[in-house]
Amino acid sequence: MTNYTEIIGYLASALVLISFLMKNFTYLRVINTIGCGVFILYGAFLPSTPIIVTNAAIVLVNLYYLLKRPKVN
């Protein structure tokens, strides 16, 4: 039987994969951020610091671009 940690890992992978199928960059970043958040949870269950740190950094990059206001001329 598959354990819950593996299910979380597969869910995270699926979300990140689905995010790259988006044409709209905002949707891509939102779904990718959710996927990375699930990867952080997965890394915490393992425990695996490289998984946590890498995905936390990606979340920060995504949030920066999602919250950045467009420049008005």
C-alpha positions in Angstrom: 0.0 0.0 0.0 1.2 3.5 -0.9 1.9 5.6 2.1 0.7 9.2 2.5 4.1 10.7 2.0 4.3 9.2 -1.5 0.8 10.5 -2.3 1.8 14.0 -1.2 4.9 13.8 -3.5 2.9 12.6 -6.5 0.3 15.4 -5.9 3.0 18.0 -5.7 4.6 16.7 -8.9 1.2 16.7 -10.7 0.5 20.3 -9.6 3.9 21.5 -10.9 3.4 19.7 -14.1 -0.1 21.1 -14.6 1.2 24.6 -13.9 3.5 24.4 -16.9 0.5 23.6 -19.2 -1.0 27.0 -18.5 -0.8 29.7 -21.1 -1.5 32.5 -18.7 1.5 33.3 -16.5 -0.6 34.3 -13.5 -2.3 30.9 -13.5 1.0 29.2 -14.0 2.5 31.0 -11.0 -0.5 30.4 -8.7 -0.7 26.7 -9.5 3.1 26.3 -9.3 3.1 28.1 -5.9 0.5 25.6 -4.6 2.5 22.7 -6.0 5.7 24.1 -4.4 3.8 24.5 -1.1 2.8 20.8 -1.3 6.5 19.9 -2.1 7.5 21.8 1.1 5.1 19.6 3.0 6.5 16.6 1.3 10.0 17.6 2.2 9.0 18.2 5.8 7.6 14.6 6.0 10.8 13.0 4.6 12.7 15.2 6.1 14.7 16.7 3.3 16.1 20.2 3.6 17.1 20.6 -0.1 13.5 20.0 -1.2 12.2 22.5 1.4 14.7 25.2 0.6 14.4 24.9 -3.2 10.6 25.0 -3.2 10.5 27.8 -0.6 12.8 29.9 -2.9 10.5 29.2 -5.9 7.4 30.2 -3.8 9.2 33.5 -2.9 10.0 34.2 -6.6 6.4 33.4 -7.6 5.0 35.6 -4.9 7.3 38.4 -5.9 6.0 38.3 -9.5 2.4 37.8 -8.4 2.4 40.7 -6.0 4.5 43.1 -8.2 2.4 46.0 -9.4 2.6 46.8 -13.1 4.4 50.0 -13.9 2.3 52.8 -15.2 3.8 55.2 -17.7 
